[in-house]
Amino acid sequence: MRLNPRLTTAWFWLRASYWFVPTLITLAAVAMALGLIALDRAVAQAAEVPAWVYSGSAEGARALLSAVASSMVTVAGVVFSITMVALALTSSQFGPRLLLNFMRDTGNQVVIGVFIATFMYCLVVLRVVRGGSPEFVPHIAVTVALILAATAVMVLIYFIHHVSVSIQADHVIAAVRGELCDAIDAQLAGAADGPGRPSAPPPPEGEATRVAAPRGGYVQAIDSAALLRLARTQDLRIHLACRAGHFVVAGAAIAHAWPAARAEPVAASLRGAFLIGAQRTPTQDPEFAVRQLVEVAVRALSPGINDPFTAMACVDWLAESLCRLAAADPPGAAHDDGDGTPRLILQPVRFAGVVDAAYNQIRQYGRGSAAVTIRLLEALQVIATHARRDGDRAALRRHVDMVERGAAALPEPFDRAAVRERAAAARAALDGTAP
């Protein structure tokens, strides 16, 4: 079942917020506090309290709840501080575009939520503790507060470990690679329901309605299923002029629909199928995750960091994802009614474009590193063994040639010979003559 792209994108931004999950956990804690208080009132006449339940006085309960609440606020502040430091380190080390990946980390959000929820729970329970006559001490609720405090201590230990792991380069690269694989799988699943054909004729000159972008920004998602339904019900043909990830200016053409007489009345509905925002998202845009890995690699190759091992790890994971893309059948660009009449013509992601996005900048910034250059050629050789289409092999051959030419400036003759050897092996794999 294919989800609505608007809902998918909204869920992406909710997951990238530091308020959504903590709010849900806090509301659950408040509801639990109210429920346990009601339970305490119901069993207040019990003859004796079990040994594991808090049995102290109202004054002791207030002191205990106050101590837990104040400590939770203090620890929550520490957690926020550590999180901000980790975000700053992630931004400087790996690039600001990877902040979204760190913010979407459910573990960090749950940790913040546990501390805030425990604080709110204690406040809600504290307000009903009453001394004097008649005295009311919510024994069960206070006991649960102790359990929550113990849980918060364990969560703090987990948080310290989790942050230490999550800022490691290998972990960051693997997380982005997982996002890239998800985006590739979504792309290969097709952008609309029904089978697609490789291509379709362009809209006739002067007979199509120009659908203009309502605002400037990045195309975050396109509800192609809604466009296809609209094309079928209104007997239209729709030709998209952009795809998810493209930047459009206000008033630019994002689609053309014809015949114009039937397209004009539904122009607003056509525009509504395009979600445009200030940032790119990986929802329908594999190149976004590709560029995240490229940014990590390029920063690692900068003179200030000088970490070729991280760059080579990015090259390896990019090769793994490109192998999946090369071995799979690409989605069709044109979708029809089943009778051969094209209804929706998309702008699909091309293999050559993804290869360019993956390796152009790494090649440009890594040409002075023999290790990175050799790893690039080895990666292209691996991808070549999975390429089945002539156009894909031509794109890979072009990159092999560019990498080899760029390595001509390496000062060491042995390194240049190694590059030529790897380039020859990559070409043999492309020609199908590799041993």
C-alpha positions, 0 to 999 in steps of 0.5 A, spaced: 500 500 500 502 506 497 502 512 502 500 519 501 506 523 499 503 529 503 502 524 509 509 521 508 512 528 508 509 530 514 511 524 518 518 525 516 518 532 519 514 530 525 520 525 526 525 530 525 522 534 531 524 534 538 517 536 541 513 530 538 515 524 541 517 527 548 510 530 548 506 524 547 510 520 552 509 526 557 501 526 555 502 518 557 505 520 563 500 525 565 494 520 564 498 514 568 498 519 574 491 521 574 489 513 573 494 511 579 491 517 583 484 514 582 486 507 583 489 510 590 483 513 592 479 507 590 483 502 594 484 508 600 480 503 605 485 497 604 487 494 611 494 494 609 499 496 604 503 491 600 511 491 602 513 493 595 508 499 595 511 506 599 508 506 606 510 513 608 507 519 610 504 525 606 510 529 608 515 524 606 511 523 599 512 530 598 519 530 599 520 524 595 516 527 589 519 534 590 526 531 590 525 526 583 521 532 580 527 537 581 533 532 579 529 530 573 529 538 571 536 538 572 538 532 568 533 534 562 537 540 562 544 536 562 541 532 556 539 538 552 546 540 553 549 534 551 544 534 545 546 541 542 553 539 543 552 533 539 548 537 534 554 542 533 559 537 532 555 533 527 554 540 523 561 541 523 564 534 522 559 531 517 555 537 514 549 541 516 544 537 512 546 531 516 542 534 522 536 532 520 538 525 521 541 526 528 534 529 530 530 524 527 534 519 532 528 516 536 533 514 541 534 521 543 527 523 543 525 518 547 530 520 552 528 527 553 521 525 553 522 520 559 525 525 563 520 531 562 514 525 563 517 523 569 517 531 572 510 532 569 508 525 573 511 527 579 508 534 579 501 531 578 501 526 583 504 532 588 498 536 588 494 531 591 498 529 597 494 531 603 497 531 610 493 533 616 486 530 617 484 527 613 490 525 610 491 522 603 497 519 600 497 516 593 501 510 595 501 506 588 502 513 585 508 515 589 511 508 588 511 508 580 514 515 581 520 511 584 520 506 579 520 512 573 526 515 577 530 508 577 528 508 569 530 515 568 537 513 571 538 507 566 535 511 560 541 516 562 546 511 562 543 509 555 543 516 552 551 517 554 552 510 550 548 512 544 550 519 543 557 516 543 556 511 538 551 516 534 557 521 532 561 516 530 563 516 522 561 509 521 555 510 524 553 516 521 554 513 514 551 507 515 544 511 517 545 515 511 546 509 507 539 506 510 535 512 508 538 512 501 536 504 500 529 506 502 529 512 497 531 507 492 526 502 493 521 507 493 523 510 487 524 503 484 517 501 486 514 506 481 511 513 482 504 511 480 500 505 481 499 501 474 505 499 469 509 504 466 512 505 459 519 507 458 517 514 454 511 518 451 511 524 446 511 531 449 505 535 450 503 538 443 505 545 442 500 551 444 495 545 446 497 544 453 495 548 460 502 550 463 501 549 471 505 554 475 509 553 481 505 557 487 511 558 490 519 558 490 523 552 493 524 545 493 519 540 490 519 535 496 514 530 494 509 529 488 502 525 489 503 522 482 497 517 484 492 523 485 495 526 478 494 519 475 487 519 478 485 526 475 488 525 468 483 519 468 477 522 470 478 528 467 481 525 460 487 529 461 494 528 459 499 530 464 507 531 463 511 533 469 516 538 468 520 537 474 521 531 480 522 531 487 528 534 489 528 539 483 528 547 485 523 551 482 522 558 482 515 561 483 511 561 477 515 556 473 512 551 470 512 544 474 507 541 469 503 541 462 496 538 461 492 538 455 487 539 452 487 545 455 479 546 455 479 540 460 485 542 464 484 549 466 478 548 471 482 543 475 489 547 475 488 548 482 488 541 483 494 539 479 498 544 483 496 541 489 499 535 488 506 538 488 509 539 495 514 545 495 518 547 501 525 550 503 528 543 504 529 537 500 527 530 503 528 523 502 521 521 501 521 521 493 528 523 492 534 518 492 539 524 490 538 527 497 541 521 501 546 521 495 548 528 496 548 527 504 554 521 503 557 526 498 558 531 503 561 527 508 566 525 504 568 531 501 568 534 508 573 528 510 577 530 504 578 537 506 585 540 508 582 541 515 580 534 517 584 530 512 580 523 513 581 519 507 578 513 510 571 516 511 571 518 504 573 511 502 567 508 506 562 513 503 565 511 496 563 503 498 556 505 501 555 509 495 557 503 490 553 498 494 547 502 493 548 504 486 549 496 484 542 495 487 540 501 482 543 498 476 541 491 477 533 493 478 528 495 472 527 502 472 520 505 473 517 507 467 516 514 465 509 514 462 503 511 465 497 509 462 490 507 462 492 500 460 489 501 453 496 505 450 494 512 452 499 515 456 496 519 462 502 521 466 509 522 464 514 523 469 521 525 470 524 519 473 531 519 476 536 516 471 542 512 473 547 516 470 544 522 474 545 518 480 552 516 478 554 523 477 551 526 484 555 520 487 562 521 484 563 527 481 564 531 487 568 526 490 572 525 484 574 533 484 576 533 491 579 527 492 584 527 485 590 529 490 589 522 494 591 516 491 587 512 496 581 515 494 582 515 487 584 507 487 577 506 491 573 510 486 575 506 480 574 499 484 567 501 486 566 503 479 568 496 477 564 493 482 558 497 479 560 495 472 558 488 474 551 489 476 550 494 470 545 491 465 543 497 460 548 500 455 546 507 457 548 505 464 555 502 462 556 508 458 555 513 464 560 508 468 565 508 463 565 516 462 567 516 470 572 511 469 575 516 464 574 522 468 578 519 474 583 516 470 585 523 467 584 526 474 589 522 477 595 524 472 597 529 477 599 524 482 606 525 483 608 518 485 609 514 478 607 508 482 600 511 484 599 513 477 601 506 475 596 503 480 590 508 477 591 505 470 591 498 472 584 499 476 582 503 470 583 497 465 580 493 470 574 497 470 573 497 463 574 490 462 568 489 467 564 494 463 566 490 456 564 483 460 572 481 459 574 481 466 576 474 468 
